[in-house]
Amino acid sequence: MFDTIVALATPPLKSALAIIRMSGPKTEEILEIIFKSGRKIEPNYVRYGKIINPDDEQMIDEVMATFFQGPHSFTGEDMAEISCHGSVLIANQIIEMIIKLGARYAERGEFTSRAFYNQKIDLVQAEAINDLINAKSYGAKNLSLNALKGETSKLLFPLVEDLASLLANIEVNIDYPEYKDIEELTYLQIQSKIINCQNVIDDLIKDGKKNIIVLEGVKVALVGEPNVGKSSLLNALIAEDKAIVTSIPGTTRDVVEGEIVLEGVLIHLFDTAGIRETTDPIERLGIQRSIKNIEEADLVIYVKDQTEEQPNNYLNKLLLNKNVILVYNKSDLLCNLHDDKLKVSALNNDIGALKNAIVKELHLNNITSTKPSLCSARQIALLEKAAEELHQAIEESRSQTPLDLVSIHIKSAYDYLNELLGREIRVDLEKEIFARFCVGK
């Protein structure tokens, strides 16, 4: 049995309200000691009352409290939520009193981990809670909600059942060949069943890799020579004066970041230092960071100034094999606007053509996030491992390898899918996943 934990579930800032969460076997006992409403505590009812310090009978705050009796709660155990006034002082005073009465402060993600351990949610749903909290676009929110509702996990259930059934049938054929009332499996039948499962997994991987962009966003680097207007373009894209803009070349010495959302996908923008030959050690350090951002970027926007265009062979070499959009800034200073070059004016906020080019280059208008999809790096990696095991099982069955050896690969694929759901998972992986949560979740 777990001990009792408590934490502030809202940010530790001054606000209208703060919510304190408590879960564990002493929850009801502690709540009865500190919460006075004139009525008996009943599960699933919101009660108005006062938090009283049992040591001196002094009132700490007027609050609303709700008690949830396990297993009918988020964590699967007795749980309470106290809504007090949003003073950090008041919230800390209530939490300190609860800890004094036998609770301890929760670790990061511990409420969600208890829900997982008590089988209220699977690991895909647990990860979705953190993704939902961190979602910065409607697409990411929709993917996370599908996973949280269990719709994403349902994609795996038929696969797990089919592989379990196939494994059981193979075992019976191996161990009890004399039984007449069981299906006698042939290698062709086994291949057909495995291929069906592998096709489903391949589709899940394909959809997942497409939608991982929706969940995590895309890295886009703005690069070019000094003073071509990269910083101005960043400010225009994010509609904020974040990057310093001057007429002095080399003003940007470090990477400046910003974010926008296009077609429901988060775009991480990086304004980099202008790349040129320089003896300034600080500027050179900024250029080195620019090169690192180019290497990591999913898309590079190469900004040029058509009024002073000169070839930059060094920069061109850096952009080899990269996904690049070439854009000419300062179109407000140009006379010839009728060629096929992509032109913008950061000064006049004339950047619609560039946004359209980003959408087109990254195929953002073809990405759907309305249907459930397994799309975290962990989930896709496990799907790929399962697919590889099934591929090996198909190859060995075609070579008519003994069934007990074929079943080893099928069992490995089955285990990977269960690990994805958290049914069979290493403790160190659990800690790594839940450590990403904030305290109080």
C-alpha positions in Angstrom: 0.0 0.0 0.0 1.2 3.5 -0.8 1.7 6.2 1.8 -0.3 9.5 1.7 0.9 12.3 -0.5 0.0 15.9 -0.9 1.0 18.7 -3.4 -0.1 21.9 -4.9 -1.8 21.1 -8.2 -1.9 24.7 -9.5 1.2 26.9 -10.2 2.9 28.4 -7.0 1.8 31.9 -7.9 -0.6 34.5 -6.6 -4.0 33.8 -8.2 -7.7 33.8 -7.4 -7.7 30.1 -6.4 -5.2 27.4 -5.6 -5.9 23.6 -5.6 -4.2 21.3 -3.1 -4.3 17.6 -3.9 -4.0 14.7 -1.5 -4.1 10.9 -2.1 -3.5 7.8 0.0 -4.9 5.8 2.9 -4.8 8.7 5.4 -6.7 11.1 3.1 -10.1 10.9 4.8 -8.7 10.9 8.3 -6.6 14.0 7.7 -9.5 15.8 5.9 -11.8 15.1 8.9 -9.2 16.7 11.2 -8.6 19.9 9.3 -11.8 20.5 7.4 -14.9 21.7 9.3 -18.2 22.1 7.4 -20.8 21.0 10.0 -21.6 18.0 7.9 -20.1 14.5 7.5 -17.7 14.1 4.6 -19.3 12.2 1.8 -17.6 11.0 -1.4 -18.1 13.0 -4.6 -19.7 16.0 -3.0 -18.2 19.5 -3.0 -18.5 21.0 0.4 -17.9 24.5 1.7 -16.1 24.8 5.0 -13.1 26.1 6.9 -9.6 24.7 7.3 -8.8 24.7 11.0 -5.4 24.2 12.6 -5.9 21.4 15.1 -3.0 22.7 17.3 -4.6 26.1 18.1 -8.1 25.9 16.6 -7.3 28.9 14.4 -9.0 29.2 11.0 -6.5 29.2 8.1 -8.9 29.8 5.2 -12.4 29.3 3.9 -12.3 26.6 1.2 -14.3 24.1 -1.0 -13.3 20.5 -0.5 -14.1 17.3 -2.4 -13.4 13.8 -1.2 -13.2 10.8 -3.7 -13.3 7.3 -2.2 -11.0 4.7 -3.8 -11.1 3.0 -6.2 -13.5 5.5 -7.7 -10.9 8.3 -8.0 -8.2 9.4 -10.5 -5.5 7.6 -8.5 -7.6 4.6 -7.6 -7.2 5.3 -3.9 -8.8 7.7 -1.4 -8.2 11.2 -2.7 -9.2 14.8 -1.9 -9.0 18.2 -3.5 -9.1 21.5 -1.5 -9.7 24.8 -3.3 -8.4 27.6 -1.2 -7.7 31.3 -1.9 -4.8 31.7 -4.3 -2.2 32.9 -1.8 1.0 31.0 -1.8 1.3 31.6 1.9 -2.2 30.0 2.6 -1.5 27.1 0.3 1.8 26.3 1.9 0.3 26.6 5.4 -2.4 24.0 4.6 0.2 21.7 2.9 2.5 21.9 5.9 -0.3 21.1 8.3 -1.3 18.0 6.1 2.3 16.8 6.1 2.5 17.3 9.9 -0.6 15.0 10.2 1.1 12.1 8.4 1.4 12.9 4.7 4.5 13.7 2.6 5.0 16.0 -0.3 4.5 14.2 -3.6 7.2 13.6 -6.1 7.0 14.7 -9.8 4.2 12.8 -11.6 3.4 10.7 -8.6 -0.4 11.2 -8.7 -0.4 10.0 -12.4 2.0 7.1 -11.6 -0.4 5.9 -8.9 -3.3 6.0 -11.4 -1.1 3.8 -13.6 0.0 1.4 -10.9 -3.6 1.0 -9.7 -4.7 0.2 -13.3 -6.9 3.3 -13.7 -5.0 4.2 -16.9 -2.4 2.6 -19.1 1.0 4.1 -20.0 -0.2 5.6 -23.2 -2.9 7.5 -21.3 -0.4 8.5 -18.6 2.0 10.0 -21.2 -1.0 11.8 -22.8 -1.7 13.7 -19.6 1.7 15.3 -19.8 1.4 15.9 -23.5 -2.0 17.6 -22.9 -0.5 19.9 -20.3 2.3 20.9 -22.6 0.2 21.1 -25.8 0.7 24.4 -27.7 -1.5 23.8 -30.7 -5.0 22.4 -31.3 -3.5 19.5 -33.2 -1.3 18.5 -30.3 -4.3 18.9 -27.9 -6.5 16.7 -30.1 -3.9 13.9 -30.2 -3.4 14.0 -26.5 -7.1 14.0 -25.8 -7.6 10.9 -28.0 -4.9 9.1 -26.1 -6.2 10.3 -22.7 -9.7 9.0 -23.5 -8.2 5.6 -24.3 -8.9 5.8 -28.1 -5.2 5.5 -28.9 -4.7 2.4 -26.7 -7.7 0.7 -28.4 -5.6 0.6 -31.6 -3.3 -1.9 -29.9 -5.8 -4.2 -28.2 -6.8 -6.2 -31.3 -3.1 -6.7 -32.1 -2.3 -7.9 -28.6 -5.2 -10.3 -28.7 -4.4 -11.6 -32.1 -0.8 -12.3 -31.2 -1.8 -13.9 -27.9 -4.3 -16.1 -29.7 -1.6 -17.1 -32.3 0.9 -17.9 -29.6 -1.5 -20.0 -27.7 -2.5 -21.9 -30.8 1.2 -22.6 -31.7 1.9 -23.8 -28.1 -1.1 -26.2 -28.3 0.1 -27.5 -31.7 3.6 -28.1 -30.3 2.7 -29.6 -26.9 -0.5 -31.5 -27.8 -0.4 -32.6 -31.4 -2.6 -35.5 -30.7 -5.7 -33.3 -29.9 -8.2 -33.4 -32.8 -10.5 -30.5 -31.7 -7.9 -27.8 -32.2 -7.0 -25.9 -35.4 -3.9 -27.5 -37.0 -1.8 -24.6 -38.0 0.2 -24.7 -41.3 3.1 -22.4 -42.0 1.0 -20.5 -44.6 -1.7 -19.9 -42.0 0.9 -18.6 -39.5 2.4 -16.3 -42.2 -1.0 -14.9 -43.1 -1.8 -14.1 -39.5 1.6 -12.5 -38.8 1.5 -10.5 -42.1 -2.0 -9.1 -41.1 -0.6 -7.9 -37.7 2.6 -6.5 -39.3 0.5 -4.5 -41.9 -1.5 -2.9 -39.0 1.7 -2.0 -37.1 3.3 -0.6 -40.3 0.2 1.7 -40.7 0.5 2.7 -37.0 4.1 3.6 -37.5 3.4 5.6 -40.7 0.6 7.6 -39.0 2.7 8.0 -35.9 5.7 9.5 -37.7 3.4 11.9 -39.5 1.6 13.0 -36.4 4.7 13.3 -34.2 5.2 16.6 -36.0 1.8 17.7 -34.7 2.8 16.7 -31.1 6.3 18.0 -31.0 6.4 20.7 -33.7 8.9 21.5 -36.3 12.3 23.2 -36.0 12.8 26.0 -38.5 16.1 28.0 -38.7 16.4 31.5 -40.2 19.9 31.8 -41.7 21.7 34.2 -43.9 24.4 36.8 -44.0 24.5 39.7 -41.5 22.0 42.5 -42.0 19.6 40.8 -44.4 16.7 41.1 -42.0 16.5 37.7 -40.3 15.7 39.3 -36.9 13.1 41.6 -38.4 11.6 38.5 -40.2 11.4 36.6 -36.9 9.7 39.5 -35.2 7.2 39.7 -38.1 6.4 36.0 -38.0 5.8 35.8 -34.2 4.2 39.3 -34.1 6.5 40.3 -31.3 9.6 42.5 -31.0 11.7 39.7 -29.5 14.9 40.0 -31.6 17.0 43.2 -31.5 17.0 44.9 -34.8 19.7 47.4 -35.9 21.3 48.5 -39.1 24.7 47.3 -37.7 25.8 44.0 -39.3 26.4 41.2 -36.7 23.9 42.5 -34.1 22.6 39.0 -33.4 25.2 37.1 -31.5 23.1 34.3 -30.0 20.2 32.3 -31.2 16.8 33.9 -30.5 13.8 31.6 -30.4 10.1 32.1 -31.1 7.0 30.1 -31.9 4.1 30.2 -34.3 1.3 27.8 -35.2 0.6 27.0 -38.9 -2.2 24.6 -39.9 -2.4 23.4 -36.3 1.3 22.6 -36.1 3.8 24.3 -33.7 6.7 25.9 -35.6 9.9 26.5 -33.4 11.7 29.4 -35.1 15.4 30.1 -34.5 16.9 33.4 -35.5 20.6 32.7 -36.0 23.7 34.9 -36.1 24.6 36.1 -39.6 27.2 33.7 -41.1 30.3 35.5 -42.5 34.1 35.5 -42.0 34.9 37.4 -38.8 37.7 37.9 -36.2 35.3 38.9 -33.4 35.4 35.9 -30.9 31.9 36.5 -29.6 30.4 36.8 -33.1 32.3 33.6 -34.1 30.8 31.8 -31.2 27.3 32.9 -32.4 28.1 31.6 -35.8 29.1 28.2 -34.4 25.7 28.1 -32.7 24.1 29.0 -36.0 25.8 26.1 -37.7 24.5 23.7 -34.9 20.9 25.0 -35.4 21.2 24.4 -39.2 22.2 20.8 -38.5 19.3 20.2 -36.2 16.6 22.1 -38.2 13.8 20.3 -40.1 13.6 23.3 -42.4 16.0 26.2 -43.2 14.7 29.6 -44.3 17.6 31.1 -46.2 17.1 34.9 -46.1 18.7 37.0 -48.7 18.7 40.8 -49.4 18.1 41.1 -53.1 19.3 44.7 -53.0 22.8 43.6 -52.1 22.9 39.9 -53.2 26.3 38.3 -53.2 27.0 34.5 -53.4 28.1 32.9 -50.0 29.8 29.7 -50.9 30.5 28.8 -47.3 26.8 29.1 -46.3 25.7 27.3 -49.4 27.9 24.3 -48.4 26.3 24.2 -45.0 22.9 24.0 -46.6 23.7 21.0 -48.8 21.2 18.1 -48.3 19.0 20.4 -46.1 15.3 21.3 -46.7 15.6 24.9 -47.7 13.3 27.8 -48.6 15.1 30.7 -50.3 13.4 34.0 -49.5 14.3 37.5 -50.5 13.6 40.2 -47.8 13.1 44.0 -48.3 10.8 43.6 -51.2 9.6 47.2 -50.3 12.9 48.4 -51.7 12.7 46.5 -55.0 11.5 47.7 -58.4 11.2 44.4 -60.2 8.6 42.4 -58.3 7.5 40.2 -61.2 10.1 37.4 -61.3 9.5 34.0 -59.6 11.5 34.7 -56.5 9.8 34.4 -53.1 9.8 37.9 -51.7 8.8 39.3 -48.3 8.9 42.6 -46.5 9.5 42.1 -42.8 9.3 45.9 -42.4 5.8 46.0 -43.8 4.7 42.7 -42.3 4.3 41.3 -45.8 5.1 37.7 -45.0 2.0 35.7 -46.1 3.9 34.2 -49.1 6.5 32.8 -46.7 4.0 31.3 -44.4 2.3 29.6 -47.4 5.7 28.3 -48.5 6.4 26.8 -45.1 3.1 25.0 -45.1 3.7 23.7 -48.6 7.3 22.6 -48.0 6.4 20.7 -44.8 3.1 19.4 -46.1 1.3 20.7 -43.1 -2.0 20.9 -44.8 -1.9 17.1 -45.3 -1.4 16.3 -41.7 -4.5 15.2 -39.8 -4.6 15.1 -36.0 -8.3 14.2 -35.6 -7.9 10.5 -35.4 -6.0 8.5 -32.7 -2.3 8.0 -33.3 0.6 6.6 -31.4 3.2 9.3 -31.9 5.7 9.6 -29.2 9.3 8.6 -29.8 9.0 5.8 -27.2 5.8 4.4 -28.8 7.1 4.5 -32.4 10.4 2.8 -31.3 8.5 0.0 -29.7 6.2 -0.4 -32.7 9.3 -0.6 -34.9 10.8 -3.3 -32.7 7.6 -5.3 -32.8 7.5 -4.9 -36.6 11.0 -6.2 -36.9 10.3 -9.3 -34.7 7.2 -10.1 -36.9 9.3 -9.7 -40.0 11.8 -12.2 -38.6 8.9 -14.6 -37.7 7.6 -14.4 -41.3 11.1 -15.1 -42.7 11.6 -18.1 -40.5 8.1 -19.5 -41.1 8.8 -19.3 -44.9 12.0 -21.3 -44.2 9.9 -23.7 -42.2 12.0 -23.2 -39.1 10.6 -25.2 -36.1 7.5 -23.5 -34.7 8.9 -23.1 -31.2 11.7 -20.9 -32.7 9.2 -18.9 -34.8 7.1 -18.3 -31.7 10.1 -16.7 -30.0 9.8 -13.7 -32.4 6.1 -13.5 -32.1 6.4 -13.5 -28.3 8.9 -10.7 -28.5 6.6 -8.6 -30.6 3.8 -9.4 -28.2 6.0 -8.2 -25.3 6.9 -5.0 -27.0 3.2 -4.1 -27.5 2.5 -4.8 -23.9 5.5 -2.7 -22.9 4.0 0.1 -25.0 0.8 -0.1 -22.9 2.8 -0.4 -19.7 1.7 -3.9 -18.9 5.3 -5.2 -18.8 7.7 -2.3 -18.3 11.0 -1.8 -16.6 11.0 0.3 -13.4 13.7 2.6 -14.6 11.6 3.5 -17.7 8.6 4.2 -15.4 10.7 6.6 -13.4 12.1 8.3 -16.5 8.5 8.8 -17.9 6.9 10.1 -14.7 9.9 12.4 -13.8 8.9 14.6 -16.8 5.7 15.6 -15.0 5.2 18.6 -12.8 4.6 18.2 -9.1 0.9 17.8 -8.3 0.2 15.7 -11.4 
